[in-house]
């Protein structure tokens, strides 16, 4: 299986948006690609005293003139939510976080008439989540939407929620998954042995008062009708046998295969967050010593060469029938975390911006298509 990649123009991305964002919202409404929100460090990185900035801009890609244009604003600047395509002209933007903290708000997004103008982006109020939620995953299956994992009310979550956008007035909590709680996982939908299922992959656990950080390595399957979870694989490289990470990655399912794009490197990431956790929980350090050591660590970590972070550029395919992985070739364009994936027309999909290394974003968006699907 191969992938073709077309790079969209960046003209029209002005000001701080020209530096790229990660964790944006997205939708394809008719034939229009819409991107909203996201965040970046426009001036200095965090350890240098820089501030992460969230955006409320809604922009549209004009394919004819090959440029972006601003077409609206979010009610509040936000990122790290979930974008779920419901139909060819409707999407759902769920949760996220911003300057005021994590959010439970949701919006149904479509085109309509505003101030006498047709074709405007409309954000329609939608039932809020029962918790604030960010850095989670979501997917639509038929008439239902599912969201899972992330940070729920500020804590790493094992929870799965669902709603039918056509008739439900509230989200409903389903069975929790029982393995390690997952922040920044990916979620897809398909079939397993003839039954409708969800697949949960990747993510990580930040750690707690006594529990160390942990990478999620099990591939989990949720049987929608039975309401049960099972383990169907591990995120192990089929050639080296070593674990790989899908934290901060994106994924989509096409038939029996789940294609996974990007994400952080397993070993580099877990070492960094474990080192920081140990510093935070070292009772032998004074508060002043802890701050100094953490600052020194972050300065070294954040100033490495881009290639040292080893973001995933391998296109990985999980065969859901055989529960095995295939490596389908390296694509430098995939080596990013925090990108947004949204489905488009003609079996194409978009990979939207994201970060090239911790704190540094890309303003490039790719229009992609999988070729030679069956082996």
Secondary structure in CASP SS format (residue, H / E / C, confidence):
PFRMAT SS
TARGET T0000
AUTHOR 0000-0000-0000
METHOD secondary structure of the structure
MODEL  1
X C 1.00
X E 1.00
X E 1.00
X E 1.00
X E 1.00
X E 1.00
X E 1.00
X C 1.00
X C 1.00
X C 1.00
X C 1.00
X C 1.00
X C 1.00
X C 1.00
X H 1.00
X H 1.00
X H 1.00
X H 1.00
X H 1.00
X C 1.00
X C 1.00
X E 1.00
X C 1.00
X C 1.00
X E 1.00
X E 1.00
X E 1.00
X E 1.00
X E 1.00
X C 1.00
X C 1.00
X E 1.00
X E 1.00
X E 1.00
X E 1.00
X E 1.00
X C 1.00
X C 1.00
X E 1.00
X E 1.00
X C 1.00
X C 1.00
X C 1.00
X C 1.00
X C 1.00
X H 1.00
X H 1.00
X H 1.00
X C 1.00
X C 1.00
X C 1.00
X C 1.00
X E 1.00
X E 1.00
X C 1.00
X C 1.00
X E 1.00
X E 1.00
X E 1.00
X E 1.00
X E 1.00
X E 1.00
X C 1.00
X C 1.00
X C 1.00
X C 1.00
X E 1.00
X E 1.00
X E 1.00
X E 1.00
X E 1.00
X E 1.00
X E 1.00
X C 1.00
X C 1.00
X C 1.00
X C 1.00
X C 1.00
X E 1.00
X C 1.00
X C 1.00
X E 1.00
X E 1.00
X E 1.00
X E 1.00
X E 1.00
X E 1.00
X C 1.00
X C 1.00
X E 1.00
X E 1.00
X E 1.00
X E 1.00
X E 1.00
X E 1.00
X E 1.00
X E 1.00
X E 1.00
X C 1.00
X C 1.00
X E 1.00
X E 1.00
X E 1.00
X E 1.00
X E 1.00
X E 1.00
X E 1.00
X E 1.00
X E 1.00
X E 1.00
X E 1.00
X E 1.00
X E 1.00
X E 1.00
X C 1.00
X C 1.00
X E 1.00
X E 1.00
X E 1.00
X E 1.00
X E 1.00
X E 1.00
X E 1.00
X E 1.00
X E 1.00
X E 1.00
X C 1.00
X C 1.00
X C 1.00
X C 1.00
X C 1.00
X C 1.00
X E 1.00
X E 1.00
X C 1.00
X C 1.00
X E 1.00
X E 1.00
X E 1.00
X E 1.00
X E 1.00
X C 1.00
X C 1.00
X E 1.00
X E 1.00
X E 1.00
X E 1.00
X E 1.00
X C 1.00
X C 1.00
X E 1.00
X E 1.00
X C 1.00
X C 1.00
X E 1.00
X E 1.00
X C 1.00
X C 1.00
X C 1.00
X E 1.00
X E 1.00
X E 1.00
X E 1.00
X C 1.00
X C 1.00
X C 1.00
X C 1.00
X C 1.00
X C 1.00
X C 1.00
X C 1.00
X E 1.00
X E 1.00
X C 1.00
X C 1.00
X C 1.00
X C 1.00
X C 1.00
X C 1.00
X C 1.00
X C 1.00
X C 1.00
X E 1.00
X C 1.00
X C 1.00
X E 1.00
X E 1.00
X E 1.00
X E 1.00
X E 1.00
X E 1.00
X E 1.00
X C 1.00
X C 1.00
X E 1.00
X E 1.00
X E 1.00
X E 1.00
X E 1.00
X E 1.00
X E 1.00
X C 1.00
X C 1.00
X E 1.00
X E 1.00
X C 1.00
X C 1.00
X C 1.00
X C 1.00
X C 1.00
X C 1.00
X C 1.00
X C 1.00
X E 1.00
X E 1.00
X C 1.00
X C 1.00
X E 1.00
X E 1.00
X E 1.00
X E 1.00
X E 1.00
X E 1.00
X C 1.00
X C 1.00
X C 1.00
X C 1.00
X E 1.00
X E 1.00
X E 1.00
X E 1.00
X E 1.00
X E 1.00
X E 1.00
X C 1.00
X E 1.00
X C 1.00
X C 1.00
X C 1.00
X C 1.00
X C 1.00
X C 1.00
X E 1.00
X C 1.00
X C 1.00
X C 1.00
X C 1.00
X C 1.00
X C 1.00
X E 1.00
X E 1.00
X E 1.00
X E 1.00
X E 1.00
X C 1.00
X C 1.00
X E 1.00
X E 1.00
X E 1.00
X E 1.00
X E 1.00
X C 1.00
X C 1.00
X C 1.00
X C 1.00
X H 1.00
X H 1.00
X H 1.00
X H 1.00
X H 1.00
X H 1.00
X H 1.00
X H 1.00
X H 1.00
X H 1.00
X H 1.00
X H 1.00
X H 1.00
X H 1.00
X H 1.00
X C 1.00
X C 1.00
X C 1.00
X C 1.00
X C 1.00
X C 1.00
X H 1.00
X H 1.00
X H 1.00
X H 1.00
X H 1.00
X H 1.00
X H 1.00
X H 1.00
X H 1.00
X H 1.00
X H 1.00
X H 1.00
X H 1.00
X H 1.00
X H 1.00
X H 1.00
X C 1.00
X C 1.00
X C 1.00
X H 1.00
X H 1.00
X H 1.00
X H 1.00
X C 1.00
X C 1.00
X C 1.00
X C 1.00
X E 1.00
X E 1.00
X E 1.00
X E 1.00
X E 1.00
X E 1.00
X C 1.00
X C 1.00
X C 1.00
X C 1.00
X E 1.00
X E 1.00
X E 1.00
X E 1.00
X E 1.00
X E 1.00
X E 1.00
X C 1.00
X H 1.00
X H 1.00
X H 1.00
X C 1.00
X C 1.00
X E 1.00
X C 1.00
X C 1.00
X E 1.00
X E 1.00
X E 1.00
X E 1.00
X C 1.00
X C 1.00
X C 1.00
X C 1.00
X E 1.00
X E 1.00
X E 1.00
X E 1.00
X E 1.00
X C 1.00
X C 1.00
X E 1.00
X E 1.00
X E 1.00
X C 1.00
X C 1.00
X E 1.00
X E 1.00
X C 1.00
X C 1.00
X C 1.00
X E 1.00
X E 1.00
X E 1.00
X E 1.00
X E 1.00
X E 1.00
X E 1.00
X C 1.00
X C 1.00
X C 1.00
X C 1.00
END
